[in-house]
Amino acid sequence: MGYRWKNKTDVDEAVVVIMNSLDQNEILPTWLVRTIQQSIEDSEPGYVKYFYEEVGQHAPTGMKFFEDLGGSD
């Protein structure tokens, strides 16, 4: 189950988890992708946009897990 991002710190924490997961395994676990997908669906558009910007900058290889969710406007 995801959670609604309420501020940029929430988003930053999600991005750090993505970065750490990719550093360890070069893939994201299914549970993490599902959790973040739910957060994307439940959060305000501004935080979703910020999420995609931050992942693109700090963990670009993670973008492929979320491309079909709106990250490639």
N, C-alpha and C positions, 0 to 999 in steps of 0.2 A: 504494500500500500504506500502510495506516495504521500507527500504532504505539500500544502500550499506554501510557496515561497512568499514571505511577508516583507522581506527586505533584501538588499544586495548581499548581506552577510550570509543569508540562507543559500543564495545562489553560489556564492564563493565557496562555501563548504561543499556543495555538490560537485563543483568543478575540481576541487582538491581531491575528492574521493575518486573521481574519474581519472585524474592525473596519476594518482597512486596506483590504481588498479591497472592502468595501461603500463606503468613502469614495471609492475610485477609480472604481468601476464601477456601484455600486448593485445588483450581482448577484454571486454567487459562482461562480467557475469550476468546471466539472464535476469537474476533478481534485481540487480542494480539498474539495468536498462528499463525494466518494467517500472521500478520505483520512480525513476526520473521521467519516464514517459507520463506517468500519472501526475507528477508535479508540473510538467509542462501543460498538461490539459487543465489542471486546477488553478494555476497561477495567473496573475494579471499579465497582459501582453508585454508590458514594459520589462518585467522580470524575465519573461521568456526570451525576449530580444537580447537582454543583457546576458542571459545564459549562453545563447548561441555565439555572441561576440566573444565571451570569455573562453568558451571551449575552443573556438576557432583560433584564438590567440595562444592559449596555454596548452591545449591538448588537441591539436588539429586532427590527429588520427582517430579521435573519438567521435568526430562529426559523422562518420559513416553510420554510426549506430542510431543517429537521430535525424538524418537527412530528410526522410519522408514525413517528418512531423512539423515541417515549416522552417527549418534552418536554412533553406536555400531559396529565399524570396527573390 
